[in-house]
């Protein structure tokens, strides 16, 4: 025969297990005694199998209580009263997710505005790296960011004498201007004839 202390211990263990479950379900607090736990259990309504249908856009409130898990809530197509939103968006360089604001069931339409002028069509780009100054960046016709390779020769000032030097070599690349001058050597040579 079990002694009284063992029986009290068994009842306390059962109470603690019941208390933990009812606390988890929000029906009792963690210090409730056995009488309070019994009242909480007796207040649970047995809903059995609850089934309901709702139209699109409507909601169904699931009743509080015990459900045996065999019920269903089904949507019925058509007849819903929708609060739809119309939106207008402007393209950006980043991807955008267009969703309805709070209080709207969905979107009735989305208008995408024209591409802003700062995002113009790059298909007309004909420049290549050799056409653009070295260390200057541009967008090529494929949309790739590219660095120019053309040499910047700055200002070029040269002289020719007309006797020995009759031409000047101009280096490939950009020239900011300058002059090519004829020295007085040819005039002096003609004056001596």
C-alpha positions as CSV (number, residue, x, y, z in Angstrom):
1,X,0.0,0.0,0.0
2,X,1.2,3.4,-0.9
3,X,1.8,5.8,1.9
4,X,0.1,9.3,2.1
5,X,3.4,11.2,1.3
6,X,3.7,9.2,-2.0
7,X,0.0,10.0,-2.9
8,X,0.5,13.7,-2.2
9,X,3.6,13.7,-4.4
10,X,1.7,12.0,-7.2
11,X,-1.2,14.5,-7.0
12,X,1.3,17.4,-7.0
13,X,3.1,16.0,-10.1
14,X,-0.3,15.6,-11.9
15,X,-1.3,19.2,-10.8
16,X,2.0,20.6,-12.1
17,X,1.5,18.8,-15.5
18,X,-2.1,20.1,-15.8
19,X,-1.0,23.6,-14.7
20,X,1.8,23.7,-17.3
21,X,-0.5,22.7,-20.2
22,X,-3.2,25.2,-19.1
23,X,-0.6,27.9,-18.7
24,X,0.6,27.1,-22.3
25,X,-2.9,27.4,-23.6
26,X,-3.5,30.7,-21.7
27,X,-6.2,29.3,-19.5
28,X,-4.4,29.5,-16.2
29,X,-1.4,31.1,-14.6
30,X,1.7,29.3,-13.4
31,X,0.6,29.5,-9.7
32,X,-3.0,28.3,-10.1
33,X,-4.1,25.7,-7.5
34,X,-6.0,22.5,-8.3
35,X,-9.5,24.0,-7.8
36,X,-8.7,26.9,-10.2
37,X,-7.2,24.4,-12.7
38,X,-10.4,22.3,-12.5
39,X,-12.6,25.3,-13.2
40,X,-10.4,26.3,-16.2
41,X,-10.8,22.8,-17.6
42,X,-14.5,22.7,-17.1
43,X,-14.8,26.1,-19.0
44,X,-13.3,24.6,-22.2
45,X,-16.2,24.1,-24.7
46,X,-16.1,21.0,-26.9
47,X,-16.5,22.4,-30.4
48,X,-16.0,19.0,-32.1
49,X,-15.8,19.4,-35.8
50,X,-16.4,22.9,-36.9
51,X,-16.8,23.6,-40.6
52,X,-17.4,26.9,-42.3
53,X,-17.3,28.6,-45.7
54,X,-16.4,32.2,-46.5
55,X,-16.5,34.3,-49.6
56,X,-13.4,35.8,-51.0
57,X,-12.5,39.0,-49.0
58,X,-14.4,37.9,-45.9
59,X,-13.1,36.5,-42.7
60,X,-14.2,33.8,-40.3
61,X,-13.5,33.9,-36.6
62,X,-12.7,30.5,-35.2
63,X,-14.6,30.0,-31.9
64,X,-12.6,29.5,-28.7
65,X,-12.7,25.9,-27.3
66,X,-11.6,22.4,-28.1
67,X,-11.6,21.3,-31.8
68,X,-11.1,17.7,-32.8
69,X,-9.1,18.6,-35.9
70,X,-11.6,17.3,-38.5
71,X,-13.3,20.6,-39.3
72,X,-12.5,22.8,-42.3
73,X,-12.8,26.4,-43.4
74,X,-13.2,26.7,-47.2
75,X,-13.2,29.7,-49.5
76,X,-16.1,30.1,-51.9
77,X,-15.0,31.8,-55.2
78,X,-16.9,34.8,-56.4
79,X,-19.1,37.3,-54.7
80,X,-16.3,38.8,-52.6
81,X,-16.3,42.5,-51.9
82,X,-12.8,43.7,-52.7
83,X,-11.1,46.9,-51.8
84,X,-8.5,47.2,-54.6
85,X,-5.9,49.8,-55.0
86,X,-4.5,51.5,-58.1
87,X,-0.8,52.4,-58.1
88,X,1.6,54.4,-60.2
89,X,5.4,53.7,-60.1
90,X,8.5,55.2,-61.6
91,X,11.3,52.9,-62.8
92,X,14.5,53.0,-60.7
93,X,17.9,51.3,-60.9
94,X,16.8,48.9,-58.1
95,X,14.1,46.2,-58.3
96,X,10.8,47.2,-56.8
97,X,8.0,45.1,-55.3
98,X,4.6,46.7,-55.9
99,X,2.1,45.6,-53.3
100,X,-1.1,47.1,-52.0
101,X,-1.1,49.4,-48.9
102,X,-2.7,48.3,-45.7
103,X,-6.5,48.1,-45.9
104,X,-6.5,46.9,-49.6
105,X,-7.2,43.3,-50.7
106,X,-5.0,43.6,-53.8
107,X,-4.1,45.8,-56.8
108,X,-6.6,46.7,-59.5
109,X,-3.9,48.1,-61.8
110,X,-0.3,49.3,-61.8
111,X,0.8,52.1,-64.1
112,X,4.6,52.2,-64.9
113,X,5.7,55.6,-65.9
114,X,8.1,56.3,-68.7
115,X,11.8,55.8,-68.0
116,X,13.2,58.9,-66.4
117,X,15.6,61.0,-68.6
118,X,18.5,60.0,-66.3
119,X,18.0,56.4,-67.4
120,X,18.1,56.9,-71.1
121,X,18.5,54.1,-73.7
122,X,22.1,53.0,-74.0
123,X,21.6,51.3,-77.4
124,X,22.5,54.5,-79.2
125,X,26.0,54.6,-77.5
126,X,28.8,54.4,-80.1
127,X,31.8,55.4,-78.0
128,X,34.4,52.9,-77.2
129,X,37.2,53.0,-74.6
130,X,39.6,54.5,-77.1
131,X,37.2,57.4,-77.8
132,X,37.1,58.5,-74.1
133,X,39.9,60.1,-72.1
134,X,42.0,57.8,-69.9
135,X,40.6,57.4,-66.4
136,X,37.1,58.8,-67.4
137,X,34.2,56.4,-66.9
138,X,31.3,55.9,-69.3
139,X,28.5,53.4,-70.0
140,X,29.1,51.4,-73.2
141,X,26.3,50.1,-75.5
142,X,26.0,46.9,-73.5
143,X,25.3,48.8,-70.3
144,X,28.8,48.0,-68.8
145,X,30.7,50.6,-66.9
146,X,33.9,51.2,-68.9
147,X,37.0,53.3,-68.4
148,X,38.4,55.3,-71.3
149,X,41.9,54.7,-72.7
150,X,42.5,57.8,-74.9
151,X,45.7,59.6,-74.0
152,X,45.4,63.2,-72.8
153,X,48.3,65.1,-74.5
154,X,47.3,68.5,-73.2
155,X,48.5,71.6,-75.1
156,X,51.0,71.0,-77.9
157,X,53.2,73.9,-79.1
158,X,55.8,73.0,-81.9
159,X,58.0,74.8,-84.3
160,X,59.3,74.0,-87.8
161,X,62.1,75.8,-89.7
162,X,60.9,74.9,-93.2
163,X,64.4,73.8,-94.1
164,X,65.2,70.7,-92.1
165,X,62.0,70.3,-90.1
166,X,59.1,70.6,-92.5
167,X,56.4,68.6,-90.5
168,X,55.4,68.0,-86.9
169,X,54.2,64.6,-85.5
170,X,51.1,65.0,-83.3
171,X,50.7,62.1,-80.9
172,X,47.5,60.0,-80.9
173,X,44.9,61.1,-78.4
174,X,43.3,64.2,-77.2
175,X,45.0,67.6,-77.8
176,X,43.8,70.7,-75.9
177,X,45.0,73.0,-78.6
178,X,48.3,74.7,-79.2
179,X,50.3,76.1,-82.1
180,X,52.7,75.0,-84.8
181,X,54.9,77.9,-85.8
182,X,57.4,78.5,-88.7
183,X,60.7,79.9,-87.5
184,X,62.5,82.7,-89.4
185,X,65.1,80.3,-90.7
186,X,63.5,80.0,-94.2
187,X,63.1,83.7,-94.5
188,X,66.7,84.2,-93.6
189,X,67.8,81.6,-96.1
190,X,65.8,83.2,-98.9
191,X,67.1,86.6,-98.0
192,X,70.7,85.4,-98.6
193,X,69.9,84.2,-102.2
